[in-house]
Amino acid sequence: MATAAETKRTASVRLNNNENPTFVRVSLPHKITEPELSKLINEGIVKNIIAKHTGCTCLSGRINVLIESEFQEAVIVDLSSQAR
């Protein structure tokens, strides 16, 4: 079993289009800390996505960002036609 120190904490950043993104969806880990959020925004989103695709580091609205928290438990719904 992994200890807390061994557990890798990650955030997931998804683009709607790798060449010319207009939308970024970010999923946060449970109980994200302020330093983690700062690193995610400044390095992961602003430097690696916004600046790369727009040429500047401002959040001018050309690329929309949706940030969502991940919950500890999720409900999975079977959408197949056989499910009742």
Secondary structure, DSSP 8 states (H G I E B T S, - for coil): ---TTTS----EEEES-SSS-SEEEEEE-TT--HHHHHHIIIIIIIIIIIIHHHSSS---SSSEEEEEE--S-------STT--
